[in-house]
Amino acid sequence: MFTLSEVERITNGLIPIGMEDKWFIFYADSWLYFHRSWTGVLIYALKLDRSPVDGRIVKSWVNRDPEQYRERDIDYDRRLVDFLIRAFLLGENAKFPIRKEHLGSEANGAYQHKVVGRAYPETTINDPSEDP
């Protein structure tokens, strides 16, 4: 559930400006669309039910075309979308979701940069206390 103020910020979306901006997010016809900025590929779509006082996500879609998006873990998709909304659209100090098996590897930073283009604190997705 989002407050009316949060819904307004979410529906403003995100227009990429620089090379490090990996996402283009926009709102149209009750749907919030998440496209990769370099390729234009649609990865996620969320239907937002708005009322005069708040909003909530009532439907979601994820691209499962292996030529466009290789992720297959729906839990990870949910956490990444939550991160994108909180960090990029709401400006919160959100933590980037990282899988437990990748903790401590030098690939963490490279993977995070590939996905979001910037450095954020990380959280292990296997930790139930960190559920979005």
Secondary structure, 3 states (H helix, E strand, C coil): CEEHHHHHHHHHCECCCCCCCCEEEEEECCEEEEEECCCCCEEEEEEEEECCCEEEEEEEEECCCCCCCCCCCHHHHHHHHHHHHHHHHCCCCCCEEECHHHCCCCHHHHHHHHHHCCCCCEEECCCHHHCC
